[in-house]
Amino acid sequence: MPQLRVGYVQIYTGDGKGKTTAALGLALRASGHGLRTYIGQFMKGQQCGELDALRSHPFITLEQYGDACLIRREEVTPEHIAHAHQGLERARQTLLSGQYDIVVLDEVNVALWFGLLSIAEVLSLLDQRPPHIEVILTGRRAPQELLDRADLVTEMREVKHYHQQGVMARRGIEH
């Protein structure tokens, strides 16, 4: 039985740090209220802290659909496209399963920008969303069509970041 009476579509986008972190924080908060969250991470296949931390969490399921290595837009292969479609299909199954209250499509906006998925495919998924399911889409460069469809849009804006001083991504903080 769904625990949310009404679910909304949220987008966390922008060039600032914190989009995935915000989605993970929402999932953690929701779990404290007995809500179940599915997180599908697009374009991610590498080991990360959240994967280990959530491996046996009773209310949060996290799956990855991507390479073990980060890729650039010009490096997209048919395998990358296949991973993204596998993730989108898994998200669709999850959305319709009745087992989850919240579905997070982490980095789906970047997958769209890379051309791994089409906007029409993601909009179709949102069209199938049961009204009591909350959906969160994260990643830079959210397309206008998704921004228009969302009920809540948060743009993370980088004001200052230590990577500009040569600090690389740190274990436990950025991954």
NUMIMI-174526 format. One line per field, with one value per residue (C-alpha): residue in one letter; x, y, z. Coordinates in steps of 0.25 Angstrom, whole numbers, plus 5000, padded with zeros to 4 digits. Layout:
REM NUMIMI-174526
type = (A ...);
px = (X ...);
py = (Y ...);
pz = (Z ...);
//
This chain:
REM NUMIMI-174526
type = (M P Q L R V G Y V Q I Y T G D G K G K T T A A L G L A L R A S G H G L R T Y I G Q F M K G Q Q C G E L D A L R S H P F I T L E Q Y G D A C L I R R E E V T P E H I A H A H Q G L E R A R Q T L L S G Q Y D I V V L D E V N V A L W F G L L S I A E V L S L L D Q R P P H I E V I L T G R R A P Q E L L D R A D L V T E M R E V K H Y H Q Q G V M A R R G I E H);
px = (5000 5006 5010 5010 4996 5002 5016 5023 5034 5046 5059 5072 5081 5092 5107 5108 5112 5101 5090 5093 5095 5082 5075 5082 5078 5064 5064 5070 5060 5049 5054 5053 5038 5037 5037 5044 5053 5059 5071 5076 5089 5092 5106 5112 5118 5129 5131 5125 5122 5107 5107 5114 5106 5093 5096 5088 5079 5064 5057 5067 5071 5082 5086 5096 5095 5108 5123 5134 5140 5135 5133 5133 5122 5130 5133 5119 5118 5106 5109 5108 5094 5090 5094 5085 5073 5075 5074 5062 5055 5058 5053 5040 5038 5041 5032 5020 5024 5017 5029 5034 5029 5041 5049 5062 5068 5082 5090 5078 5080 5094 5090 5080 5091 5101 5090 5089 5074 5064 5055 5043 5047 5048 5035 5028 5033 5028 5015 5014 5017 5006 5001 5006 5020 5031 5041 5054 5063 5077 5089 5094 5088 5073 5066 5055 5044 5047 5048 5034 5029 5034 5027 5040 5053 5065 5078 5091 5100 5115 5119 5133 5139 5152 5154 5158 5170 5174 5167 5163 5150 5152 5147 5135 5133 5131 5130);
py = (5000 5013 5022 5035 5041 5050 5048 5059 5060 5067 5071 5074 5081 5091 5092 5092 5081 5073 5068 5053 5056 5063 5051 5042 5051 5050 5035 5034 5044 5036 5023 5028 5029 5015 5020 5011 5017 5011 5019 5016 5022 5025 5026 5020 5007 5010 5007 5018 5021 5021 5007 5001 5009 5005 4990 4984 4996 4991 5003 5007 5000 5005 5000 5005 5005 5010 5007 5006 5018 5032 5035 5048 5051 5048 5034 5028 5014 5005 4998 5011 5013 4999 5001 5014 5007 4995 5005 5012 4999 4995 5009 5006 4993 4998 5010 5001 4990 4996 4993 5007 5020 5028 5026 5033 5034 5039 5046 5043 5058 5055 5042 5051 5061 5050 5044 5031 5033 5042 5052 5045 5032 5039 5047 5034 5028 5040 5038 5024 5029 5025 5038 5034 5031 5042 5043 5050 5053 5058 5063 5075 5081 5076 5079 5089 5079 5072 5085 5089 5075 5076 5080 5084 5089 5092 5097 5095 5107 5107 5119 5114 5100 5095 5087 5101 5100 5086 5078 5065 5057 5052 5038 5039 5054 5054 5039);
pz = (5000 4996 5007 4999 4996 4985 4978 4970 4960 4965 4957 4964 4953 4951 4950 4966 4975 4982 4973 4976 4990 4991 4985 4995 5006 5002 5001 5015 5021 5015 5020 5034 5031 5025 5011 5001 4990 4978 4972 4958 4955 4940 4935 4948 4950 4958 4973 4982 4996 4995 4988 5000 5010 5004 5000 5012 5015 5017 5010 4999 4987 4978 4965 4955 4939 4934 4932 4942 4936 4934 4919 4911 4901 4889 4895 4895 4890 4887 4900 4908 4901 4904 4919 4919 4913 4922 4934 4928 4927 4941 4946 4938 4944 4958 4956 4953 4963 4975 4983 4984 4988 4982 4969 4967 4953 4957 4946 4936 4931 4927 4920 4912 4909 4904 4895 4902 4904 4897 4904 4898 4906 4919 4917 4914 4927 4934 4927 4933 4947 4957 4964 4978 4974 4975 4964 4965 4953 4955 4947 4940 4928 4930 4917 4917 4914 4927 4934 4929 4933 4948 4960 4967 4961 4969 4962 4969 4965 4967 4975 4979 4978 4983 4970 4964 4973 4967 4978 4972 4976 4990 4995 5004 5000 4985 4983);
//
